[in-house]
Amino acid sequence: MVAHADTPPSHRPGYHSSPMLDSDDDESIPPPPPPPPQDSANANANYNKSTEAFHDHDQEFDSEAIMMGQDHHQVAKPVKKWRLLKKEAEHVLVPQQEEEEEEEEEEEEKFNAGVVGAGAGAGASGATRPLNGPTLQGHFRGIHHAQEFEEEEAGMDDIEVPSSSVVARMNWSENQQQKKKSRFRWALLLLLGFAALVAIIVGSVVGSKKSNGDDNVTSSSSRNSPNLNTPMGQFLLSDPSISQETKDALEDPNSSASQALDWMIHDEANTEYAFENDGGDLDAEAQEQFKERFAAASLGKALGSDNFVNANGWMTNSHICDWEGIGCDDNAAAAAGGAAAAAAAAAAAGTRALQDALDTRTAARVVNRIIMNENNLSGSIPSEISMFTHATQLILYSNQITGTIPQTLYQMTQLTGLDLYDNKLTGTISDDIGNWSNMVGLYLSENNLAGSIPTTIGGLSRLVAVWLDGNQLTGPIPSEIGNIPGLNQLLLSNNQLTGGIPENLANAPLERLAVDNNVALFLTSESTTFPTFLLNMQTLQRLSMRKVNLQGPIPTMVRGNLSSLTRLYLDSNVLTGPLQNNIAFLQQLEEFSVADNAQLGGAIPTSLGQMRRLNFLDLSNCGFEGAIPSELSGATLLEELYLNQNKLEGAVPTELGALVNLRVLRVDINRNIESVPTEVCQIGIPTLLAGCEATCECCTDNCAR
């Protein structure tokens, strides 16, 4: 038998239930329920519809029977099962047509049922109706077609039904629909996934912006550290005088600020400094005492107080003014009424021990200096350093301090002295250096600071000393430095500065100027020769320009030039020409060196013996030639005399025996030094080198004499 479609029996248009279905058909269709009574007119209308429906089913096969000369009622019509299968396919493929045909068949079914019911009713009542009436004819027609259906079923096995193409078409249609549904589902899933991804990204961006916008909000609900929800924590977060850097650091449990707060809250050393509310009722003096203790604790945590060489008092219950290296002054104005006001406020608000414990002495003591040089400090300077608002001196030189200069340090406007010399600081010097309007001495030498020297330094009108040597500073020397009216020390050696020495420096009353070992200083200058404006700086006492690529001759000196100069160092440059006798006009010179200038030569000026204050003279590794002048004996204060590595020849003058203060005399590595006289040996020079070729009884050369 041909396989049936999936269409349920009740949806197969054109067929009613019948016991005469082929035995191979496993479908069982229950009979329809009795229809409601109908009048004759309705019955006739239904009859006509039923007739049209039946003729529609029989039309094409009746014509075939007529052509064969047979009565179409007698011809077997096995096509009905094929038409059933066709209708099933049409139901799947053309649902609109199926619905229309189903409605017609339902009306036909109602009509046939009505005829049977009407006939039964008439027989029971004894009523007579015309046998040839429309209703009865329709009844007989229905019976006749039922008989035909049985005959058709009997011959079905002999009919070849092309069902495979129909079923294949149905299966293909179902597969296409399933594929469409599958593609739709995948597209929907992809769309939903993409929408979810976009939502996540947008949410992340919005959340990030919101987080950034709320950085300055100090609500306790947004804080992770439980210490921030304590009265002390809330006080620090709400105090506008405390830097944002410190507030941010409080959220980091590894920061010195967070560790200091933890120590303040939980260590018994701070029992008398605790308070119950957020500190808003504390008077100004009590708040300052608390903040300075917190800042000192943070300083100890940051710089390793456990390893201080001298750690007396640190991180104990003693007042911070008694901690080693922290100095305080009495504040008489605060002492006048600070303690009484604190006690009154504590009684009114129920604040715990902090204000009750502050006596007149502690309430009046404020930190004004931190002097902890050579104390094995290591670590970075914490941002809390700025909480010492009255500090005028911060002296931390010769330690192991690392990190950058904290930005908050530039807020300490009361500083007059900052000495961080000989540490391991990195980073740059901020333009905010201009905030230090009271600064007198700025010592940042021997670190690893980089970047340029801020021009704002020219606004520090009280500066006297600026030590920036031994770093990695670049760029030009700011001409604004010349605007500092009281500047007398400017040390810029051992950096990478360029552009020469600005002429504006002649306006400053400099006593000490050092630019050594800035190898490109004059290479990038408009003038590579000795800056002649320096000759008129009457206050200059020390001038050091070693290894700066200074070129050309040493300028001619006249009386009055550099009249206060005591030390002049011009080593390792590209100086040329002879050393002139007029150098002797520098009568205040005590130390003079032009070593390592290979093109500086000629005879050694005899006038050098007239420099009565000279105690150090270094002419080594140059191009000097000829004999050693005996006139040098006039410089009776000489302690060190270096004439080695030149082109000198002859014997050492006996007159040099008058230099009784000599500790070092070097005349070795010359063209031909013949001998050292006994008179020179008799003064007992500890270091006397003349070369192994020279005749010498007292020389200390490592020669087998």
Solvent accessible surface area in square Angstrom, and as a share of the most:
residue,aa,sasa,rsa
1,M,110,0.49
2,V,41,0.24
3,A,71,0.55
4,H,53,0.24
5,A,12,0.10
6,D,126,0.65
7,T,7,0.04
8,P,61,0.39
9,P,48,0.30
10,S,88,0.57
11,H,75,0.33
12,R,18,0.07
13,P,4,0.03
14,G,15,0.15
15,Y,49,0.19
16,H,54,0.24
17,S,30,0.19
18,S,32,0.21
19,P,136,0.85
20,M,51,0.23
21,L,48,0.24
22,D,27,0.14
23,S,113,0.73
24,D,87,0.45
25,D,16,0.08
26,D,127,0.66
27,E,36,0.16
28,S,100,0.64
29,I,50,0.25
30,P,103,0.65
31,P,107,0.67
32,P,53,0.33
33,P,109,0.69
34,P,123,0.77
35,P,32,0.20
36,P,96,0.60
37,P,138,0.87
38,Q,67,0.30
39,D,82,0.42
40,S,64,0.42
41,A,71,0.55
42,N,77,0.39
43,A,14,0.11
44,N,48,0.25
45,A,50,0.39
46,N,24,0.12
47,Y,37,0.14
48,N,83,0.43
49,K,100,0.43
50,S,7,0.04
51,T,30,0.17
52,E,121,0.54
53,A,11,0.09
54,F,33,0.14
55,H,89,0.40
56,D,96,0.50
57,H,25,0.11
58,D,8,0.04
59,Q,129,0.57
60,E,101,0.45
61,F,51,0.21
62,D,20,0.11
63,S,56,0.36
64,E,93,0.42
65,A,0,0.00
66,I,115,0.58
67,M,166,0.74
68,M,120,0.53
69,G,69,0.67
70,Q,84,0.37
71,D,67,0.35
72,H,52,0.23
73,H,60,0.27
74,Q,142,0.63
75,V,34,0.19
76,A,56,0.43
77,K,6,0.02
78,P,22,0.14
79,V,13,0.08
80,K,20,0.09
81,K,21,0.09
82,W,64,0.22
83,R,29,0.11
84,L,16,0.08
85,L,8,0.04
86,K,86,0.36
87,K,26,0.11
88,E,1,0.00
89,A,7,0.05
90,E,33,0.15
91,H,42,0.19
92,V,42,0.24
93,L,49,0.24
94,V,60,0.35
95,P,63,0.40
96,Q,122,0.54
97,Q,71,0.32
98,E,4,0.02
99,E,102,0.46
100,E,110,0.49
101,E,31,0.14
102,E,38,0.17
103,E,106,0.47
104,E,98,0.44
105,E,17,0.08
106,E,82,0.37
107,E,62,0.28
108,E,3,0.02
109,E,47,0.21
110,K,109,0.46
111,F,3,0.01
112,N,36,0.18
113,A,26,0.20
114,G,18,0.17
115,V,7,0.04
116,V,87,0.50
117,G,44,0.43
118,A,42,0.32
119,G,47,0.45
120,A,69,0.54
121,G,41,0.40
122,A,21,0.16
123,G,61,0.59
124,A,94,0.73
125,S,85,0.55
126,G,60,0.58
127,A,61,0.47
128,T,131,0.76
129,R,118,0.43
130,P,96,0.60
131,L,141,0.70
132,N,112,0.57
133,G,12,0.12
134,P,69,0.43
135,T,16,0.09
136,L,42,0.21
137,Q,84,0.38
138,G,3,0.03
139,H,47,0.21
140,F,111,0.46
141,R,60,0.22
142,G,24,0.23
143,I,76,0.39
144,H,55,0.25
145,H,8,0.04
146,A,43,0.33
147,Q,103,0.46
148,E,9,0.04
149,F,22,0.09
150,E,87,0.39
151,E,88,0.39
152,E,2,0.01
153,E,15,0.07
154,A,90,0.70
155,G,19,0.19
156,M,12,0.05
157,D,106,0.55
158,D,129,0.67
159,I,69,0.35
160,E,163,0.73
161,V,26,0.15
162,P,80,0.51
163,S,21,0.13
164,S,89,0.57
165,S,73,0.47
166,V,24,0.14
167,V,49,0.28
168,A,57,0.44
169,R,152,0.55
170,M,13,0.06
171,N,74,0.38
172,W,157,0.55
173,S,17,0.11
174,E,66,0.30
175,N,80,0.41
176,Q,50,0.22
177,Q,91,0.40
178,Q,102,0.45
179,K,105,0.44
180,K,123,0.52
181,K,101,0.43
182,S,44,0.28
183,R,139,0.51
184,F,135,0.56
185,R,133,0.49
186,W,164,0.58
187,A,59,0.45
188,L,78,0.39
189,L,103,0.51
190,L,128,0.63
191,L,114,0.57
192,L,103,0.51
193,G,41,0.39
194,F,130,0.54
195,A,53,0.41
196,A,53,0.41
197,L,96,0.48
198,V,63,0.36
199,A,65,0.50
200,I,119,0.60
201,I,93,0.47
202,V,79,0.46
203,G,41,0.40
204,S,71,0.46
205,V,72,0.41
206,V,86,0.49
207,G,37,0.35
208,S,58,0.38
209,K,139,0.59
210,K,135,0.57
211,S,65,0.42
212,N,96,0.49
213,G,61,0.59
214,D,62,0.32
215,D,81,0.42
216,N,111,0.57
217,V,78,0.45
218,T,35,0.20
219,S,49,0.32
220,S,43,0.28
221,S,105,0.68
222,S,70,0.45
223,R,19,0.07
224,N,135,0.69
225,S,17,0.11
226,P,104,0.66
227,N,19,0.10
228,L,0,0.00
229,N,79,0.41
230,T,33,0.19
231,P,43,0.27
232,M,8,0.03
233,G,0,0.00
234,Q,47,0.21
235,F,10,0.04
236,L,0,0.00
237,L,2,0.01
238,S,71,0.46
239,D,14,0.07
240,P,129,0.81
241,S,81,0.52
242,I,7,0.03
243,S,16,0.11
244,Q,62,0.27
245,E,76,0.34
246,T,1,0.01
247,K,20,0.09
248,D,75,0.39
249,A,24,0.19
250,L,1,0.01
251,E,59,0.26
252,D,63,0.33
253,P,96,0.60
254,N,123,0.63
255,S,22,0.14
256,S,21,0.14
257,A,1,0.00
258,S,9,0.06
259,Q,74,0.33
260,A,0,0.00
261,L,2,0.01
262,D,58,0.30
263,W,21,0.07
264,M,2,0.01
265,I,49,0.25
266,H,122,0.55
267,D,58,0.30
268,E,154,0.69
269,A,14,0.11
270,N,2,0.01
271,T,74,0.43
272,E,80,0.36
273,Y,11,0.04
274,A,18,0.14
275,F,9,0.04
276,E,101,0.45
277,N,53,0.27
278,D,73,0.38
279,G,0,0.00
280,G,61,0.58
281,D,43,0.22
282,L,8,0.04
283,D,32,0.16
284,A,84,0.65
285,E,19,0.08
286,A,0,0.00
287,Q,40,0.18
288,E,31,0.14
289,Q,8,0.04
290,F,0,0.00
291,K,33,0.14
292,E,3,0.01
293,R,5,0.02
294,F,0,0.00
295,A,1,0.00
296,A,0,0.00
297,A,0,0.00
298,S,0,0.00
299,L,1,0.00
300,G,1,0.01
301,K,80,0.34
302,A,22,0.17
303,L,0,0.00
304,G,23,0.22
305,S,9,0.06
306,D,137,0.71
307,N,95,0.49
308,F,14,0.06
309,V,115,0.66
310,N,57,0.29
311,A,40,0.31
312,N,96,0.49
313,G,25,0.24
314,W,14,0.05
315,M,36,0.16
316,T,54,0.32
317,N,101,0.52
318,S,37,0.24
319,H,19,0.08
320,I,6,0.03
321,C,14,0.08
322,D,76,0.39
323,W,2,0.01
324,E,66,0.29
325,G,21,0.20
326,I,8,0.04
327,G,11,0.11
328,C,21,0.13
329,D,71,0.37
330,D,113,0.59
331,N,43,0.22
332,A,83,0.65
333,A,86,0.67
334,A,19,0.14
335,A,28,0.21
336,A,92,0.71
337,G,38,0.37
338,G,11,0.10
339,A,23,0.17
340,A,73,0.56
341,A,50,0.39
342,A,1,0.01
343,A,51,0.40
344,A,66,0.51
345,A,24,0.19
346,A,4,0.03
347,A,89,0.69
348,A,93,0.72
349,A,48,0.37
350,G,47,0.45
351,T,6,0.04
352,R,104,0.38
353,A,28,0.22
354,L,1,0.00
355,Q,2,0.01
356,D,94,0.49
357,A,42,0.33
358,L,12,0.06
359,D,75,0.39
360,T,72,0.42
361,R,128,0.47
362,T,20,0.12
363,A,2,0.01
364,A,4,0.03
365,R,28,0.10
366,V,9,0.05
367,V,0,0.00
368,N,24,0.12
369,R,78,0.28
370,I,0,0.00
371,I,72,0.36
372,M,5,0.02
373,N,41,0.21
374,E,111,0.50
375,N,11,0.06
376,N,69,0.36
377,L,0,0.00
378,S,50,0.33
379,G,24,0.23
380,S,55,0.35
381,I,7,0.04
382,P,11,0.07
383,S,20,0.13
384,E,3,0.01
385,I,1,0.00
386,S,16,0.11
387,M,16,0.07
388,F,1,0.00
389,T,80,0.47
390,H,72,0.32
391,A,1,0.01
392,T,40,0.23
393,Q,68,0.30
394,L,1,0.00
395,I,28,0.14
396,L,0,0.00
397,Y,63,0.24
398,S,30,0.19
399,N,7,0.03
400,Q,82,0.37
401,I,0,0.00
402,T,55,0.32
403,G,24,0.23
404,T,74,0.43
405,I,11,0.06
406,P,16,0.10
407,Q,81,0.36
408,T,0,0.00
409,L,0,0.00
410,Y,3,0.01
411,Q,97,0.43
412,M,7,0.03
413,T,56,0.33
414,Q,85,0.38
415,L,0,0.00
416,T,42,0.24
417,G,12,0.12
418,L,0,0.00
419,D,21,0.11
420,L,0,0.00
421,Y,75,0.29
422,D,62,0.32
423,N,10,0.05
424,K,100,0.43
425,L,0,0.00
426,T,59,0.34
427,G,28,0.27
428,T,83,0.48
429,I,9,0.04
430,S,26,0.17
431,D,95,0.49
432,D,54,0.28
433,I,1,0.01
434,G,32,0.31
435,N,66,0.34
436,W,1,0.00
437,S,61,0.39
438,N,37,0.19
439,M,0,0.00
440,V,52,0.30
441,G,5,0.05
442,L,0,0.00
443,Y,55,0.21
444,L,0,0.00
445,S,0,0.00
446,E,71,0.32
447,N,8,0.04
448,N,65,0.34
449,L,0,0.00
450,A,38,0.29
451,G,24,0.23
452,S,63,0.40
453,I,5,0.03
454,P,7,0.04
455,T,78,0.45
456,T,54,0.31
457,I,1,0.00
458,G,12,0.12
459,G,59,0.57
460,L,0,0.00
461,S,64,0.42
462,R,126,0.46
463,L,0,0.00
464,V,52,0.30
465,A,4,0.03
466,V,0,0.00
467,W,65,0.23
468,L,1,0.01
469,D,23,0.12
470,G,14,0.14
471,N,11,0.05
472,Q,85,0.38
473,L,0,0.00
474,T,55,0.32
475,G,20,0.19
476,P,86,0.54
477,I,6,0.03
478,P,9,0.05
479,S,51,0.33
480,E,61,0.27
481,I,0,0.00
482,G,3,0.03
483,N,93,0.48
484,I,0,0.00
485,P,87,0.55
486,G,31,0.30
487,L,0,0.00
488,N,31,0.16
489,Q,51,0.23
490,L,0,0.00
491,L,10,0.05
492,L,0,0.00
493,S,10,0.06
494,N,65,0.33
495,N,9,0.04
496,Q,102,0.45
497,L,0,0.00
498,T,40,0.23
499,G,39,0.38
500,G,1,0.01
501,I,14,0.07
502,P,24,0.15
503,E,120,0.54
504,N,43,0.22
505,L,0,0.00
506,A,44,0.34
507,N,106,0.54
508,A,4,0.03
509,P,50,0.31
510,L,0,0.00
511,E,65,0.29
512,R,74,0.27
513,L,1,0.00
514,A,14,0.11
515,V,0,0.00
516,D,19,0.10
517,N,58,0.30
518,N,0,0.00
519,V,76,0.44
520,A,30,0.23
521,L,0,0.00
522,F,3,0.01
523,L,102,0.51
524,T,79,0.46
525,S,26,0.17
526,E,187,0.84
527,S,61,0.39
528,T,41,0.24
529,T,61,0.36
530,F,6,0.02
531,P,17,0.11
532,T,85,0.50
533,F,33,0.14
534,L,0,0.00
535,L,17,0.08
536,N,103,0.53
537,M,9,0.04
538,Q,83,0.37
539,T,61,0.35
540,L,0,0.00
541,Q,74,0.33
542,R,88,0.32
543,L,0,0.00
544,S,10,0.07
545,M,0,0.00
546,R,83,0.30
547,K,102,0.43
548,V,0,0.00
549,N,39,0.20
550,L,0,0.00
551,Q,57,0.25
552,G,14,0.13
553,P,76,0.48
554,I,10,0.05
555,P,23,0.15
556,T,73,0.42
557,M,2,0.01
558,V,83,0.48
559,R,194,0.71
560,G,36,0.35
561,N,17,0.09
562,L,1,0.00
563,S,52,0.34
564,S,39,0.25
565,L,0,0.00
566,T,27,0.16
567,R,55,0.20
568,L,0,0.00
569,Y,27,0.10
570,L,0,0.00
571,D,18,0.09
572,S,42,0.27
573,N,15,0.08
574,V,55,0.31
575,L,0,0.00
576,T,42,0.25
577,G,30,0.29
578,P,85,0.53
579,L,7,0.04
580,Q,70,0.31
581,N,87,0.44
582,N,32,0.16
583,I,3,0.01
584,A,11,0.08
585,F,75,0.31
586,L,2,0.01
587,Q,74,0.33
588,Q,65,0.29
589,L,0,0.00
590,E,45,0.20
591,E,36,0.16
592,F,0,0.00
593,S,3,0.02
594,V,0,0.00
595,A,4,0.03
596,D,64,0.33
597,N,0,0.00
598,A,83,0.64
599,Q,115,0.51
600,L,1,0.00
601,G,12,0.11
602,G,27,0.26
603,A,75,0.58
604,I,5,0.03
605,P,6,0.04
606,T,60,0.35
607,S,9,0.06
608,L,0,0.00
609,G,3,0.03
610,Q,98,0.44
611,M,0,0.00
612,R,138,0.50
613,R,120,0.44
614,L,1,0.00
615,N,41,0.21
616,F,43,0.18
617,L,1,0.00
618,D,20,0.11
619,L,0,0.00
620,S,13,0.09
621,N,59,0.30
622,C,12,0.07
623,G,14,0.13
624,F,0,0.00
625,E,80,0.36
626,G,28,0.27
627,A,74,0.57
628,I,7,0.04
629,P,16,0.10
630,S,40,0.26
631,E,86,0.39
632,L,1,0.00
633,S,23,0.15
634,G,20,0.19
635,A,1,0.00
636,T,70,0.40
637,L,90,0.45
638,L,0,0.00
639,E,65,0.29
640,E,37,0.17
641,L,0,0.00
642,Y,43,0.16
643,L,0,0.00
644,N,6,0.03
645,Q,76,0.34
646,N,14,0.07
647,K,91,0.38
648,L,0,0.00
649,E,72,0.32
650,G,21,0.20
651,A,49,0.38
652,V,2,0.01
653,P,20,0.13
654,T,68,0.40
655,E,88,0.40
656,L,0,0.00
657,G,15,0.14
658,A,57,0.45
659,L,0,0.00
660,V,105,0.61
661,N,64,0.33
662,L,7,0.03
663,R,112,0.41
664,V,23,0.13
665,L,0,0.00
666,R,63,0.23
667,V,0,0.00
668,D,10,0.05
669,I,110,0.56
670,N,30,0.16
671,R,143,0.52
672,N,75,0.38
673,I,10,0.05
674,E,94,0.42
675,S,33,0.21
676,V,10,0.06
677,P,23,0.15
678,T,70,0.41
679,E,83,0.37
680,V,0,0.00
681,C,21,0.13
682,Q,138,0.61
683,I,42,0.21
684,G,53,0.51
685,I,14,0.07
686,P,90,0.57
687,T,50,0.29
688,L,1,0.00
689,L,36,0.18
690,A,5,0.04
691,G,12,0.12
692,C,77,0.46
693,E,154,0.69
694,A,5,0.04
695,T,95,0.55
696,C,11,0.07
697,E,154,0.69
698,C,42,0.25
699,C,19,0.11
700,T,70,0.41
701,D,26,0.13
702,N,159,0.82
703,C,31,0.18
704,A,115,0.89
705,R,134,0.49
